[in-house]
Amino acid sequence: MAFGLPVIIAGQLVPILGPVPTFQWYAAAIVAFAVPAVVIQLVRQRRDTASALTPAAPAA
């Protein structure tokens, strides 16, 4: 579904918009979803690395 549905929608838009504008909108949508995903992954990785480097509290 994640890969198939957007391609089907883009295929339906080709007769309406034409191939080049459809590709441009499709590519822009992919970038719009990919950039936040990469940022979220980097933030999580940084947080996990920082928590791994923080020493554990001594047992009382």
Predicted model as a PDB file, atoms N, CA, C, CB and O in Angstrom, pLDDT in the B-factor column:
MODEL        1                                                                  
ATOM      1  N   MET A   1       0.820  -1.191   0.000  1.00 67.00           N  
ATOM      2  CA  MET A   1       0.000   0.000   0.000  1.00 67.00           C  
ATOM      3  C   MET A   1       0.870   1.265   0.000  1.00 67.00           C  
ATOM      4  CB  MET A   1      -0.936  -0.007   1.209  1.00 67.00           C  
ATOM      5  O   MET A   1       0.557   2.237  -0.687  1.00 67.00           O  
ATOM      6  N   ALA A   2       1.946   1.247   0.760  1.00 71.00           N  
ATOM      7  CA  ALA A   2       2.758   2.453   0.866  1.00 71.00           C  
ATOM      8  C   ALA A   2       3.411   2.824  -0.457  1.00 71.00           C  
ATOM      9  CB  ALA A   2       3.819   2.270   1.926  1.00 71.00           C  
ATOM     10  O   ALA A   2       3.611   4.006  -0.737  1.00 71.00           O  
ATOM     11  N   PHE A   3       3.744   1.834  -1.271  1.00 76.00           N  
ATOM     12  CA  PHE A   3       4.371   2.123  -2.554  1.00 76.00           C  
ATOM     13  C   PHE A   3       3.367   2.074  -3.699  1.00 76.00           C  
ATOM     14  CB  PHE A   3       5.498   1.144  -2.815  1.00 76.00           C  
ATOM     15  O   PHE A   3       3.474   2.850  -4.649  1.00 76.00           O  
ATOM     16  N   GLY A   4       2.399   1.176  -3.619  1.00 87.00           N  
ATOM     17  CA  GLY A   4       1.470   0.977  -4.716  1.00 87.00           C  
ATOM     18  C   GLY A   4       0.438   2.066  -4.870  1.00 87.00           C  
ATOM     19  O   GLY A   4       0.181   2.526  -5.982  1.00 87.00           O  
ATOM     20  N   LEU A   5      -0.156   2.486  -3.772  1.00 86.00           N  
ATOM     21  CA  LEU A   5      -1.236   3.472  -3.842  1.00 86.00           C  
ATOM     22  C   LEU A   5      -0.783   4.812  -4.425  1.00 86.00           C  
ATOM     23  CB  LEU A   5      -1.814   3.692  -2.463  1.00 86.00           C  
ATOM     24  O   LEU A   5      -1.480   5.350  -5.285  1.00 86.00           O  
ATOM     25  N   PRO A   6       0.346   5.372  -4.000  1.00 85.00           N  
ATOM     26  CA  PRO A   6       0.785   6.632  -4.612  1.00 85.00           C  
ATOM     27  C   PRO A   6       1.061   6.508  -6.109  1.00 85.00           C  
ATOM     28  CB  PRO A   6       2.030   7.130  -3.916  1.00 85.00           C  
ATOM     29  O   PRO A   6       0.806   7.443  -6.868  1.00 85.00           O  
ATOM     30  N   VAL A   7       1.580   5.362  -6.531  1.00 89.00           N  
ATOM     31  CA  VAL A   7       1.859   5.166  -7.951  1.00 89.00           C  
ATOM     32  C   VAL A   7       0.554   5.082  -8.736  1.00 89.00           C  
ATOM     33  CB  VAL A   7       2.704   3.893  -8.171  1.00 89.00           C  
ATOM     34  O   VAL A   7       0.453   5.629  -9.834  1.00 89.00           O  
ATOM     35  N   ILE A   8      -0.440   4.404  -8.180  1.00 92.00           N  
ATOM     36  CA  ILE A   8      -1.744   4.317  -8.849  1.00 92.00           C  
ATOM     37  C   ILE A   8      -2.368   5.704  -8.968  1.00 92.00           C  
ATOM     38  CB  ILE A   8      -2.694   3.366  -8.078  1.00 92.00           C  
ATOM     39  O   ILE A   8      -2.908   6.054 -10.017  1.00 92.00           O  
ATOM     40  N   ILE A   9      -2.296   6.486  -7.909  1.00 91.00           N  
ATOM     41  CA  ILE A   9      -2.840   7.850  -7.954  1.00 91.00           C  
ATOM     42  C   ILE A   9      -2.096   8.681  -8.995  1.00 91.00           C  
ATOM     43  CB  ILE A   9      -2.747   8.525  -6.562  1.00 91.00           C  
ATOM     44  O   ILE A   9      -2.713   9.413  -9.768  1.00 91.00           O  
ATOM     45  N   ALA A  10      -0.778   8.566  -9.011  1.00 92.00           N  
ATOM     46  CA  ALA A  10       0.002   9.310 -10.006  1.00 92.00           C  
ATOM     47  C   ALA A  10      -0.375   8.869 -11.413  1.00 92.00           C  
ATOM     48  CB  ALA A  10       1.514   9.112  -9.773  1.00 92.00           C  
ATOM     49  O   ALA A  10      -0.473   9.698 -12.318  1.00 92.00           O  
ATOM     50  N   GLY A  11      -0.586   7.574 -11.601  1.00 93.00           N  
ATOM     51  CA  GLY A  11      -0.985   7.084 -12.905  1.00 93.00           C  
ATOM     52  C   GLY A  11      -2.323   7.639 -13.355  1.00 93.00           C  
ATOM     53  O   GLY A  11      -2.533   7.877 -14.545  1.00 93.00           O  
ATOM     54  N   GLN A  12      -3.225   7.846 -12.413  1.00 96.00           N  
ATOM     55  CA  GLN A  12      -4.526   8.419 -12.741  1.00 96.00           C  
ATOM     56  C   GLN A  12      -4.424   9.907 -13.060  1.00 96.00           C  
ATOM     57  CB  GLN A  12      -5.498   8.201 -11.594  1.00 96.00           C  
ATOM     58  O   GLN A  12      -5.261  10.449 -13.782  1.00 96.00           O  
ATOM     59  N   LEU A  13      -3.403  10.566 -12.525  1.00 95.00           N  
ATOM     60  CA  LEU A  13      -3.231  12.000 -12.759  1.00 95.00           C  
ATOM     61  C   LEU A  13      -2.510  12.323 -14.064  1.00 95.00           C  
ATOM     62  CB  LEU A  13      -2.476  12.608 -11.615  1.00 95.00           C  
ATOM     63  O   LEU A  13      -2.583  13.455 -14.543  1.00 95.00           O  
ATOM     64  N   VAL A  14      -1.817  11.351 -14.645  1.00 96.00           N  
ATOM     65  CA  VAL A  14      -1.070  11.611 -15.887  1.00 96.00           C  
ATOM     66  C   VAL A  14      -1.967  12.139 -16.995  1.00 96.00           C  
ATOM     67  CB  VAL A  14      -0.375  10.342 -16.359  1.00 96.00           C  
ATOM     68  O   VAL A  14      -1.589  13.119 -17.638  1.00 96.00           O  
ATOM     69  N   PRO A  15      -3.147  11.547 -17.265  1.00 96.00           N  
ATOM     70  CA  PRO A  15      -3.980  12.107 -18.346  1.00 96.00           C  
ATOM     71  C   PRO A  15      -4.494  13.512 -18.043  1.00 96.00           C  
ATOM     72  CB  PRO A  15      -5.159  11.194 -18.609  1.00 96.00           C  
ATOM     73  O   PRO A  15      -4.778  14.285 -18.958  1.00 96.00           O  
ATOM     74  N   ILE A  16      -4.610  13.837 -16.765  1.00 96.00           N  
ATOM     75  CA  ILE A  16      -5.144  15.149 -16.380  1.00 96.00           C  
ATOM     76  C   ILE A  16      -4.044  16.213 -16.402  1.00 96.00           C  
ATOM     77  CB  ILE A  16      -5.786  15.078 -14.979  1.00 96.00           C  
ATOM     78  O   ILE A  16      -4.221  17.280 -16.990  1.00 96.00           O  
ATOM     79  N   LEU A  17      -2.908  15.918 -15.757  1.00 96.00           N  
ATOM     80  CA  LEU A  17      -1.831  16.900 -15.612  1.00 96.00           C  
ATOM     81  C   LEU A  17      -0.736  16.769 -16.666  1.00 96.00           C  
ATOM     82  CB  LEU A  17      -1.218  16.773 -14.251  1.00 96.00           C  
ATOM     83  O   LEU A  17      -0.066  17.747 -16.997  1.00 96.00           O  
ATOM     84  N   GLY A  18      -0.559  15.563 -17.190  1.00 96.00           N  
ATOM     85  CA  GLY A  18       0.548  15.281 -18.086  1.00 96.00           C  
ATOM     86  C   GLY A  18       1.654  14.588 -17.312  1.00 96.00           C  
ATOM     87  O   GLY A  18       1.674  14.647 -16.082  1.00 96.00           O  
ATOM     88  N   PRO A  19       2.575  13.932 -18.005  1.00 96.00           N  
ATOM     89  CA  PRO A  19       3.593  13.145 -17.310  1.00 96.00           C  
ATOM     90  C   PRO A  19       4.599  13.971 -16.515  1.00 96.00           C  
ATOM     91  CB  PRO A  19       4.326  12.315 -18.297  1.00 96.00           C  
ATOM     92  O   PRO A  19       4.960  13.590 -15.401  1.00 96.00           O  
ATOM     93  N   VAL A  20       5.051  15.076 -17.054  1.00 97.00           N  
ATOM     94  CA  VAL A  20       6.086  15.858 -16.364  1.00 97.00           C  
ATOM     95  C   VAL A  20       5.530  16.521 -15.098  1.00 97.00           C  
ATOM     96  CB  VAL A  20       6.665  16.931 -17.310  1.00 97.00           C  
ATOM     97  O   VAL A  20       6.143  16.384 -14.039  1.00 97.00           O  
ATOM     98  N   PRO A  21       4.393  17.234 -15.160  1.00 96.00           N  
ATOM     99  CA  PRO A  21       3.861  17.801 -13.915  1.00 96.00           C  
ATOM    100  C   PRO A  21       3.494  16.739 -12.878  1.00 96.00           C  
ATOM    101  CB  PRO A  21       2.644  18.641 -14.218  1.00 96.00           C  
ATOM    102  O   PRO A  21       3.663  16.956 -11.678  1.00 96.00           O  
ATOM    103  N   THR A  22       2.989  15.589 -13.342  1.00 96.00           N  
ATOM    104  CA  THR A  22       2.670  14.515 -12.399  1.00 96.00           C  
ATOM    105  C   THR A  22       3.928  14.034 -11.704  1.00 96.00           C  
ATOM    106  CB  THR A  22       1.978  13.344 -13.115  1.00 96.00           C  
ATOM    107  O   THR A  22       3.932  13.841 -10.489  1.00 96.00           O  
ATOM    108  N   PHE A  23       5.003  13.838 -12.467  1.00 95.00           N  
ATOM    109  CA  PHE A  23       6.268  13.427 -11.868  1.00 95.00           C  
ATOM    110  C   PHE A  23       6.773  14.468 -10.878  1.00 95.00           C  
ATOM    111  CB  PHE A  23       7.315  13.184 -12.952  1.00 95.00           C  
ATOM    112  O   PHE A  23       7.264  14.116  -9.806  1.00 95.00           O  
ATOM    113  N   GLN A  24       6.658  15.742 -11.225  1.00 96.00           N  
ATOM    114  CA  GLN A  24       7.137  16.801 -10.334  1.00 96.00           C  
ATOM    115  C   GLN A  24       6.352  16.804  -9.023  1.00 96.00           C  
ATOM    116  CB  GLN A  24       7.024  18.174 -11.021  1.00 96.00           C  
ATOM    117  O   GLN A  24       6.942  16.927  -7.949  1.00 96.00           O  
ATOM    118  N   TRP A  25       5.030  16.671  -9.104  1.00 93.00           N  
ATOM    119  CA  TRP A  25       4.212  16.623  -7.881  1.00 93.00           C  
ATOM    120  C   TRP A  25       4.499  15.363  -7.073  1.00 93.00           C  
ATOM    121  CB  TRP A  25       2.718  16.688  -8.232  1.00 93.00           C  
ATOM    122  O   TRP A  25       4.566  15.413  -5.845  1.00 93.00           O  
ATOM    123  N   TYR A  26       4.668  14.240  -7.755  1.00 92.00           N  
ATOM    124  CA  TYR A  26       4.979  12.979  -7.080  1.00 92.00           C  
ATOM    125  C   TYR A  26       6.324  13.080  -6.359  1.00 92.00           C  
ATOM    126  CB  TYR A  26       4.998  11.810  -8.092  1.00 92.00           C  
ATOM    127  O   TYR A  26       6.439  12.691  -5.197  1.00 92.00           O  
ATOM    128  N   ALA A  27       7.331  13.599  -7.044  1.00 92.00           N  
ATOM    129  CA  ALA A  27       8.661  13.750  -6.444  1.00 92.00           C  
ATOM    130  C   ALA A  27       8.621  14.714  -5.259  1.00 92.00           C  
ATOM    131  CB  ALA A  27       9.670  14.246  -7.495  1.00 92.00           C  
ATOM    132  O   ALA A  27       9.262  14.471  -4.236  1.00 92.00           O  
ATOM    133  N   ALA A  28       7.877  15.797  -5.396  1.00 92.00           N  
ATOM    134  CA  ALA A  28       7.759  16.758  -4.293  1.00 92.00           C  
ATOM    135  C   ALA A  28       7.080  16.111  -3.084  1.00 92.00           C  
ATOM    136  CB  ALA A  28       6.967  18.006  -4.745  1.00 92.00           C  
ATOM    137  O   ALA A  28       7.469  16.363  -1.943  1.00 92.00           O  
ATOM    138  N   ALA A  29       6.083  15.291  -3.329  1.00 89.00           N  
ATOM    139  CA  ALA A  29       5.397  14.615  -2.221  1.00 89.00           C  
ATOM    140  C   ALA A  29       6.333  13.630  -1.525  1.00 89.00           C  
ATOM    141  CB  ALA A  29       4.140  13.881  -2.732  1.00 89.00           C  
ATOM    142  O   ALA A  29       6.334  13.534  -0.298  1.00 89.00           O  
ATOM    143  N   ILE A  30       7.124  12.903  -2.299  1.00 88.00           N  
ATOM    144  CA  ILE A  30       8.079  11.961  -1.709  1.00 88.00           C  
ATOM    145  C   ILE A  30       9.104  12.703  -0.856  1.00 88.00           C  
ATOM    146  CB  ILE A  30       8.792  11.148  -2.811  1.00 88.00           C  
ATOM    147  O   ILE A  30       9.419  12.267   0.252  1.00 88.00           O  
ATOM    148  N   VAL A  31       9.618  13.805  -1.356  1.00 90.00           N  
ATOM    149  CA  VAL A  31      10.587  14.606  -0.591  1.00 90.00           C  
ATOM    150  C   VAL A  31       9.932  15.177   0.655  1.00 90.00           C  
ATOM    151  CB  VAL A  31      11.164  15.747  -1.458  1.00 90.00           C  
ATOM    152  O   VAL A  31      10.546  15.207   1.722  1.00 90.00           O  
ATOM    153  N   ALA A  32       8.690  15.632   0.530  1.00 90.00           N  
ATOM    154  CA  ALA A  32       7.978  16.213   1.671  1.00 90.00           C  
ATOM    155  C   ALA A  32       7.806  15.196   2.794  1.00 90.00           C  
ATOM    156  CB  ALA A  32       6.610  16.743   1.231  1.00 90.00           C  
ATOM    157  O   ALA A  32       7.810  15.569   3.967  1.00 90.00           O  
ATOM    158  N   PHE A  33       7.655  13.921   2.455  1.00 88.00           N  
ATOM    159  CA  PHE A  33       7.547  12.881   3.484  1.00 88.00           C  
ATOM    160  C   PHE A  33       8.915  12.386   3.945  1.00 88.00           C  
ATOM    161  CB  PHE A  33       6.728  11.709   2.960  1.00 88.00           C  
ATOM    162  O   PHE A  33       9.067  11.993   5.102  1.00 88.00           O  
ATOM    163  N   ALA A  34       9.900  12.397   3.069  1.00 90.00           N  
ATOM    164  CA  ALA A  34      11.214  11.851   3.399  1.00 90.00           C  
ATOM    165  C   ALA A  34      12.014  12.764   4.324  1.00 90.00           C  
ATOM    166  CB  ALA A  34      11.997  11.602   2.133  1.00 90.00           C  
ATOM    167  O   ALA A  34      12.687  12.277   5.232  1.00 90.00           O  
ATOM    168  N   VAL A  35      11.954  14.054   4.114  1.00 94.00           N  
ATOM    169  CA  VAL A  35      12.756  14.985   4.924  1.00 94.00           C  
ATOM    170  C   VAL A  35      12.388  14.909   6.405  1.00 94.00           C  
ATOM    171  CB  VAL A  35      12.571  16.420   4.420  1.00 94.00           C  
ATOM    172  O   VAL A  35      13.288  14.757   7.231  1.00 94.00           O  
ATOM    173  N   PRO A  36      11.114  15.006   6.780  1.00 93.00           N  
ATOM    174  CA  PRO A  36      10.788  14.865   8.213  1.00 93.00           C  
ATOM    175  C   PRO A  36      11.161  13.481   8.758  1.00 93.00           C  
ATOM    176  CB  PRO A  36       9.290  15.119   8.440  1.00 93.00           C  
ATOM    177  O   PRO A  36      11.568  13.363   9.914  1.00 93.00           O  
ATOM    178  N   ALA A  37      11.028  12.442   7.942  1.00 93.00           N  
ATOM    179  CA  ALA A  37      11.388  11.102   8.401  1.00 93.00           C  
ATOM    180  C   ALA A  37      12.877  11.016   8.730  1.00 93.00           C  
ATOM    181  CB  ALA A  37      11.022  10.058   7.339  1.00 93.00           C  
ATOM    182  O   ALA A  37      13.257  10.418   9.736  1.00 93.00           O  
ATOM    183  N   VAL A  38      13.709  11.603   7.899  1.00 95.00           N  
ATOM    184  CA  VAL A  38      15.154  11.594   8.153  1.00 95.00           C  
ATOM    185  C   VAL A  38      15.476  12.410   9.402  1.00 95.00           C  
ATOM    186  CB  VAL A  38      15.928  12.153   6.933  1.00 95.00           C  
ATOM    187  O   VAL A  38      16.295  11.991  10.219  1.00 95.00           O  
ATOM    188  N   VAL A  39      14.847  13.554   9.556  1.00 96.00           N  
ATOM    189  CA  VAL A  39      15.079  14.393  10.736  1.00 96.00           C  
ATOM    190  C   VAL A  39      14.677  13.640  12.007  1.00 96.00           C  
ATOM    191  CB  VAL A  39      14.288  15.725  10.625  1.00 96.00           C  
ATOM    192  O   VAL A  39      15.405  13.659  12.999  1.00 96.00           O  
ATOM    193  N   ILE A  40      13.527  12.984  11.975  1.00 96.00           N  
ATOM    194  CA  ILE A  40      13.071  12.226  13.144  1.00 96.00           C  
ATOM    195  C   ILE A  40      14.065  11.112  13.477  1.00 96.00           C  
ATOM    196  CB  ILE A  40      11.662  11.631  12.894  1.00 96.00           C  
ATOM    197  O   ILE A  40      14.381  10.899  14.647  1.00 96.00           O  
ATOM    198  N   GLN A  41      14.556  10.408  12.470  1.00 96.00           N  
ATOM    199  CA  GLN A  41      15.533   9.346  12.712  1.00 96.00           C  
ATOM    200  C   GLN A  41      16.828   9.892  13.300  1.00 96.00           C  
ATOM    201  CB  GLN A  41      15.828   8.600  11.419  1.00 96.00           C  
ATOM    202  O   GLN A  41      17.406   9.275  14.195  1.00 96.00           O  
ATOM    203  N   LEU A  42      17.287  11.031  12.816  1.00 95.00           N  
ATOM    204  CA  LEU A  42      18.512  11.623  13.360  1.00 95.00           C  
ATOM    205  C   LEU A  42      18.327  12.064  14.804  1.00 95.00           C  
ATOM    206  CB  LEU A  42      18.950  12.811  12.510  1.00 95.00           C  
ATOM    207  O   LEU A  42      19.220  11.878  15.630  1.00 95.00           O  
ATOM    208  N   VAL A  43      17.183  12.642  15.112  1.00 95.00           N  
ATOM    209  CA  VAL A  43      16.905  13.067  16.494  1.00 95.00           C  
ATOM    210  C   VAL A  43      16.851  11.858  17.415  1.00 95.00           C  
ATOM    211  CB  VAL A  43      15.574  13.857  16.571  1.00 95.00           C  
ATOM    212  O   VAL A  43      17.417  11.883  18.507  1.00 95.00           O  
ATOM    213  N   ARG A  44      16.178  10.806  16.985  1.00 94.00           N  
ATOM    214  CA  ARG A  44      16.100   9.590  17.812  1.00 94.00           C  
ATOM    215  C   ARG A  44      17.475   8.966  18.011  1.00 94.00           C  
ATOM    216  CB  ARG A  44      15.153   8.566  17.172  1.00 94.00           C  
ATOM    217  O   ARG A  44      17.809   8.530  19.113  1.00 94.00           O  
ATOM    218  N   GLN A  45      18.266   8.923  16.954  1.00 93.00           N  
ATOM    219  CA  GLN A  45      19.600   8.346  17.064  1.00 93.00           C  
ATOM    220  C   GLN A  45      20.458   9.161  18.021  1.00 93.00           C  
ATOM    221  CB  GLN A  45      20.269   8.266  15.686  1.00 93.00           C  
ATOM    222  O   GLN A  45      21.188   8.607  18.842  1.00 93.00           O  
ATOM    223  N   ARG A  46      20.363  10.472  17.908  1.00 91.00           N  
ATOM    224  CA  ARG A  46      21.145  11.337  18.796  1.00 91.00           C  
ATOM    225  C   ARG A  46      20.708  11.162  20.253  1.00 91.00           C  
ATOM    226  CB  ARG A  46      20.999  12.814  18.372  1.00 91.00           C  
ATOM    227  O   ARG A  46      21.541  11.118  21.158  1.00 91.00           O  
ATOM    228  N   ARG A  47      19.384  11.064  20.470  1.00 89.00           N  
ATOM    229  CA  ARG A  47      18.866  10.886  21.827  1.00 89.00           C  
ATOM    230  C   ARG A  47      19.302   9.537  22.388  1.00 89.00           C  
ATOM    231  CB  ARG A  47      17.327  11.000  21.843  1.00 89.00           C  
ATOM    232  O   ARG A  47      19.700   9.451  23.549  1.00 89.00           O  
ATOM    233  N   ASP A  48      19.232   8.476  21.571  1.00 86.00           N  
ATOM    234  CA  ASP A  48      19.644   7.153  22.038  1.00 86.00           C  
ATOM    235  C   ASP A  48      21.130   7.103  22.345  1.00 86.00           C  
ATOM    236  CB  ASP A  48      19.298   6.098  21.002  1.00 86.00           C  
ATOM    237  O   ASP A  48      21.540   6.475  23.321  1.00 86.00           O  
ATOM    238  N   THR A  49      21.941   7.758  21.523  1.00 85.00           N  
ATOM    239  CA  THR A  49      23.381   7.800  21.759  1.00 85.00           C  
ATOM    240  C   THR A  49      23.694   8.570  23.030  1.00 85.00           C  
ATOM    241  CB  THR A  49      24.104   8.430  20.568  1.00 85.00           C  
ATOM    242  O   THR A  49      24.559   8.163  23.806  1.00 85.00           O  
ATOM    243  N   ALA A  50      22.995   9.687  23.253  1.00 79.00           N  
ATOM    244  CA  ALA A  50      23.226  10.484  24.456  1.00 79.00           C  
ATOM    245  C   ALA A  50      22.811   9.715  25.701  1.00 79.00           C  
ATOM    246  CB  ALA A  50      22.463  11.812  24.378  1.00 79.00           C  
ATOM    247  O   ALA A  50      23.498   9.788  26.720  1.00 79.00           O  
ATOM    248  N   SER A  51      21.713   8.985  25.645  1.00 78.00           N  
ATOM    249  CA  SER A  51      21.277   8.242  26.828  1.00 78.00           C  
ATOM    250  C   SER A  51      22.194   7.051  27.090  1.00 78.00           C  
ATOM    251  CB  SER A  51      19.825   7.765  26.658  1.00 78.00           C  
ATOM    252  O   SER A  51      22.340   6.639  28.240  1.00 78.00           O  
ATOM    253  N   ALA A  52      22.814   6.488  26.056  1.00 73.00           N  
ATOM    254  CA  ALA A  52      23.740   5.379  26.243  1.00 73.00           C  
ATOM    255  C   ALA A  52      25.036   5.866  26.882  1.00 73.00           C  
ATOM    256  CB  ALA A  52      24.033   4.689  24.904  1.00 73.00           C  
ATOM    257  O   ALA A  52      25.693   5.111  27.598  1.00 73.00           O  
ATOM    258  N   LEU A  53      25.408   7.111  26.634  1.00 70.00           N  
ATOM    259  CA  LEU A  53      26.648   7.643  27.187  1.00 70.00           C  
ATOM    260  C   LEU A  53      26.478   8.178  28.600  1.00 70.00           C  
ATOM    261  CB  LEU A  53      27.179   8.732  26.297  1.00 70.00           C  
ATOM    262  O   LEU A  53      27.468   8.372  29.306  1.00 70.00           O  
ATOM    263  N   THR A  54      25.237   8.421  29.027  1.00 68.00           N  
ATOM    264  CA  THR A  54      24.983   8.932  30.361  1.00 68.00           C  
ATOM    265  C   THR A  54      25.166   7.806  31.371  1.00 68.00           C  
ATOM    266  CB  THR A  54      23.564   9.540  30.461  1.00 68.00           C  
ATOM    267  O   THR A  54      24.547   6.750  31.243  1.00 68.00           O  
ATOM    268  N   PRO A  55      26.014   8.028  32.375  1.00 67.00           N  
ATOM    269  CA  PRO A  55      26.239   6.956  33.365  1.00 67.00           C  
ATOM    270  C   PRO A  55      24.979   6.714  34.188  1.00 67.00           C  
ATOM    271  CB  PRO A  55      27.423   7.314  34.302  1.00 67.00           C  
ATOM    272  O   PRO A  55      24.215   7.636  34.473  1.00 67.00           O  
ATOM    273  N   ALA A  56      24.788   5.487  34.553  1.00 63.00           N  
ATOM    274  CA  ALA A  56      23.624   5.113  35.369  1.00 63.00           C  
ATOM    275  C   ALA A  56      23.825   5.600  36.802  1.00 63.00           C  
ATOM    276  CB  ALA A  56      23.400   3.570  35.345  1.00 63.00           C  
ATOM    277  O   ALA A  56      24.955   5.700  37.280  1.00 63.00           O  
ATOM    278  N   ALA A  57      22.739   5.898  37.468  1.00 62.00           N  
ATOM    279  CA  ALA A  57      22.796   6.354  38.866  1.00 62.00           C  
ATOM    280  C   ALA A  57      23.238   5.184  39.744  1.00 62.00           C  
ATOM    281  CB  ALA A  57      21.402   6.915  39.342  1.00 62.00           C  
ATOM    282  O   ALA A  57      22.821   4.046  39.528  1.00 62.00           O  
ATOM    283  N   PRO A  58      24.083   5.470  40.733  1.00 67.00           N  
ATOM    284  CA  PRO A  58      24.536   4.386  41.621  1.00 67.00           C  
ATOM    285  C   PRO A  58      23.375   3.844  42.453  1.00 67.00           C  
ATOM    286  CB  PRO A  58      25.668   4.885  42.552  1.00 67.00           C  
ATOM    287  O   PRO A  58      22.478   4.585  42.856  1.00 67.00           O  
ATOM    288  N   ALA A  59      23.412   2.555  42.697  1.00 63.00           N  
ATOM    289  CA  ALA A  59      22.350   1.922  43.515  1.00 63.00           C  
ATOM    290  C   ALA A  59      22.528   2.350  44.958  1.00 63.00           C  
ATOM    291  CB  ALA A  59      22.387   0.353  43.398  1.00 63.00           C  
ATOM    292  O   ALA A  59      23.645   2.378  45.474  1.00 63.00           O  
ATOM    293  N   ALA A  60      21.435   2.679  45.601  1.00 60.00           N  
ATOM    294  CA  ALA A  60      21.516   3.142  46.991  1.00 60.00           C  
ATOM    295  C   ALA A  60      21.259   2.036  47.961  1.00 60.00           C  
ATOM    296  CB  ALA A  60      20.543   4.258  47.240  1.00 60.00           C  
ATOM    297  O   ALA A  60      21.290   2.257  49.172  1.00 60.00           O  
TER     298      ALA A  60                                                      
ENDMDL                                                                          
END                                                                             
